[in-house]
Amino acid sequence: MNVKRFLAAVLAAALSLSLMVLPAGAAPGSFSDITDQNTALNADILRLMGIVSGVGDNQFNPGGTLTRAQFCKMVVCALNAEDELGLYRTVTVYPDVKPSHWAAAYINMASKGKNAISGFSDGTFGPDRTVTYGQAITILMRMLGYSDSDVSVVWPDGYIDQAMAIGLSDGVKLSGSSPINRGQAVRLFVNLLNCKTKSGGYYYNSLGGSVEAVLLDANAKNDAGERIMRT
C-alpha cells in the first residue's frame, strides 16, 4: 500500500460520497450492495488504500462475517507491511496453518512479526473460524501499541473498555463473543486510522509519507464549521 499514491483518491472519494445527493434506492459508493452511506464511505476509503476488496460482481457483502485469516490480511495491509510477507511464507507458526494455506504469510506476520494477534491455548490458530468482536478489538488495540498490561485483566472487557475510551469502537457496539460483519470491520479500521496510538501520534501518520490530518480526519470541518467527512 502506497499511502501517498492513494491519498488524493481517498479524499476525493470521501468528499464526493459525503456530499452527494442520491436518488432513493441508489447505491452510494463503489459497491452496489451497500446502501448505507457511511458504510459505503468506509469501504471506499479502505478499498482505495488496498486494505479491503469486494467479493466479485461489484459486491461487498457488508453483512457477511470474516474469518480470522481474512481479518489478518486486513491487519497486514493496514500495517503497510505487505512488502515483508516474503519472510513469512514458508514457515509454520501454527500446526493448523501450513505454508500452503492462502493466508499463511498474513497470519504468521500478524502473529509473530507484528505481535498483533495470538492463537488459542491449544497452540492452534483457527484460521477459518469467525473473528469475534473481542478478538478484533484486541488486535486493533495492539496495532495502536496497547498490551495486556494497559488494560484490566479481564479479557476482552478490558480492551473493549479502552477502545471505547479512545474512539476505536465508535459506531460498533457488540458483545465480546459476537461475530463482526464486513461492514462493521471497515468502520473499525477507519476508526483505527483516526485514533491516537499509545505513544500519542495518530495511527495514519505511522503509515509513511506526508499525511496531513485533515485528509483522513473523520471530524474535519469546512470554513462554515460543517463536517465534510462522515464515517
C-alpha positions in Angstrom: 0.0 0.0 0.0 1.4 3.4 -1.1 -0.3 6.0 1.1 0.9 9.0 -1.0 -0.3 7.3 -4.2 -3.9 6.8 -2.9 -4.2 9.9 -0.7 -5.8 12.2 -3.3 -8.2 9.5 -4.4 -9.2 8.7 -0.9 -10.0 12.3 -0.2 -11.9 12.7 -3.4 -14.0 9.6 -2.8 -14.7 10.6 0.8 -15.8 14.1 -0.1 -17.9 13.0 -3.0 -19.7 10.3 -1.0 -20.3 12.5 2.0 -21.7 15.5 0.0 -23.6 13.9 -2.9 -27.4 13.8 -3.1 -28.6 10.4 -4.1 -31.9 9.2 -5.6 -33.9 6.8 -3.5 -32.5 3.3 -3.6 -29.2 4.2 -5.2 -26.0 2.7 -4.0 -23.8 5.5 -2.5 -20.4 4.1 -3.3 -18.4 1.7 -5.4 -20.2 -1.4 -4.2 -23.8 -1.9 -5.4 -24.9 -3.9 -2.4 -24.0 -1.2 0.2 -27.0 1.1 0.8 -25.7 2.9 3.9 -23.7 6.0 3.0 -21.4 5.8 6.0 -20.5 2.1 5.3 -20.0 3.0 1.6 -17.6 5.8 2.6 -15.6 3.5 4.9 -15.5 0.7 2.4 -14.2 3.0 -0.4 -11.6 4.6 1.8 -10.2 1.2 2.6 -10.6 -0.1 -0.9 -8.5 2.8 -2.3 -5.9 2.2 0.4 -5.7 -1.5 -0.6 -7.0 -2.8 2.8 -10.2 -4.4 1.5 -11.7 -5.5 -1.8 -15.1 -6.7 -2.9 -16.4 -10.3 -3.3 -16.9 -10.0 -7.0 -19.6 -8.6 -9.3 -19.3 -5.2 -7.7 -20.5 -6.6 -4.4 -19.0 -6.1 -0.9 -21.3 -8.3 1.2 -21.4 -5.9 4.2 -23.4 -8.3 6.3 -21.1 -11.2 5.8 -18.8 -12.4 8.6 -15.0 -12.5 8.4 -12.7 -15.4 9.3 -9.6 -14.9 11.4 -7.5 -15.4 8.3 -9.3 -12.7 6.4 -9.0 -10.3 9.3 -5.3 -11.0 9.5 -5.0 -10.0 5.8 -6.7 -6.7 6.6 -4.4 -6.1 9.5 -1.2 -6.6 7.5 -2.5 -4.3 4.8 -3.4 -1.7 7.4 0.1 -2.0 8.9 1.5 -1.2 5.5 3.6 -4.4 5.8 2.9 -6.3 2.6 6.4 -5.9 1.4 7.6 -8.1 4.3 5.3 -11.0 3.6 8.0 -13.0 1.8 9.7 -13.5 5.2 6.7 -15.5 6.5 5.5 -17.5 3.5 7.4 -20.8 4.2 7.4 -21.0 7.9 5.0 -22.9 10.1 4.0 -21.0 13.3 0.7 -22.8 14.0 0.1 -26.5 13.2 -3.2 -25.7 11.5 -1.7 -23.0 9.3 0.6 -24.8 6.8 2.6 -22.8 4.3 0.1 -23.9 1.7 -2.7 -22.0 3.4 -3.6 -18.9 1.3 -3.3 -16.7 4.4 -0.2 -18.3 6.0 2.1 -15.3 5.4 -0.5 -12.9 6.7 -1.2 -14.9 9.8 2.4 -15.5 10.6 3.3 -11.9 10.1 0.4 -10.5 12.2 1.2 -13.0 14.9 4.9 -13.3 15.2 6.1 -10.4 13.1 3.8 -7.7 14.5 2.6 -9.3 17.7 -1.0 -8.1 16.9 -2.7 -11.5 17.3 -2.2 -14.8 19.0 -3.5 -18.3 18.7 -5.6 -20.4 21.1 -4.4 -22.1 24.3 -4.1 -25.4 22.5 -1.5 -23.9 20.1 -3.8 -23.7 17.1 -4.8 -20.5 15.3 -8.2 -21.4 13.8 -7.8 -19.5 10.5 -11.3 -20.4 9.3 -13.1 -19.6 12.5 -15.2 -16.4 12.5 -13.4 -13.5 14.1 -15.3 -12.1 17.1 -15.7 -8.5 18.2 -13.5 -9.1 21.3 -10.7 -10.6 19.1 -11.0 -7.8 16.5 -10.8 -5.0 19.2 -7.8 -6.7 20.9 -6.0 -6.9 17.6 -6.6 -3.3 16.6 -5.7 -2.1 20.1 -2.4 -3.9 19.8 -1.8 -2.2 16.5 -2.1 1.0 18.4 0.6 -0.1 20.8 -1.6 -1.3 23.7 -0.9 -4.6 25.5 -2.5 -6.7 28.3 -0.7 -4.6 30.9 -2.5 -1.5 29.7 -6.0 -2.8 30.3 -7.8 -4.8 33.0 -7.0 -8.5 33.5 -10.5 -9.5 32.3 -10.4 -10.3 28.6 -11.8 -9.0 26.3 -13.7 -6.5 28.5 -10.5 -4.5 29.3 -9.7 -4.0 25.7 -13.3 -3.2 24.7 -13.5 -0.6 27.5 -10.2 1.1 26.5 -11.3 1.0 22.8 -14.5 2.9 23.7 -12.4 5.5 25.6 -10.2 6.3 22.7 -12.9 6.2 20.0 -11.8 3.0 18.3 -15.2 1.3 18.6 -17.3 4.4 17.7 -20.4 3.2 15.8 -19.8 -0.5 16.6 -21.1 -1.9 19.9 -21.3 -5.7 20.3 -20.6 -8.3 23.0 -17.1 -9.7 23.0 -18.2 -13.1 21.7 -20.3 -11.7 18.9 -19.0 -12.1 15.3 -18.4 -8.9 13.4 -19.5 -8.4 9.8 -17.6 -6.8 7.0 -19.5 -3.5 7.3 -18.6 -3.3 11.0 -15.0 -4.2 10.2 -14.5 -1.4 7.8 -15.9 1.0 10.4 -13.4 -0.2 12.9 -10.5 0.1 10.5 -11.4 3.7 9.5 -11.7 4.5 13.2 -8.2 3.0 13.7 -6.8 5.4 11.1 -8.1 8.3 13.1 -7.2 7.0 16.6 -4.1 8.1 18.5 -1.6 5.4 19.3 -0.5 4.7 22.9 2.6 6.9 22.2 0.4 9.8 21.2 0.5 10.1 17.4 -2.3 9.5 15.1 -2.2 6.0 13.6 -2.3 7.1 10.0 0.9 9.0 10.5 2.6 5.7 11.1 1.8 4.6 7.5 4.6 6.7 6.0 4.5 9.5 3.5 3.3 13.1 4.0 -0.2 12.6 5.5 -2.0 15.7 6.7 -4.6 15.2 9.4 -7.4 16.7 7.5 -7.3 14.1 4.8 -8.3 11.2 6.9 -9.8 13.0 9.9 -13.4 12.0 10.2 -14.1 15.2 12.2 -12.7 17.6 9.5 -14.8 20.7 9.1 -15.1 23.3 6.4 -15.0 27.0 6.8 -18.6 27.1 7.9 -17.9 24.6 10.7 -19.7 21.8 9.0 -18.3 18.3 8.9 -17.0 17.5 5.4 -16.3 13.8 6.0 -18.5 11.4 7.9 -17.7 7.9 9.0 
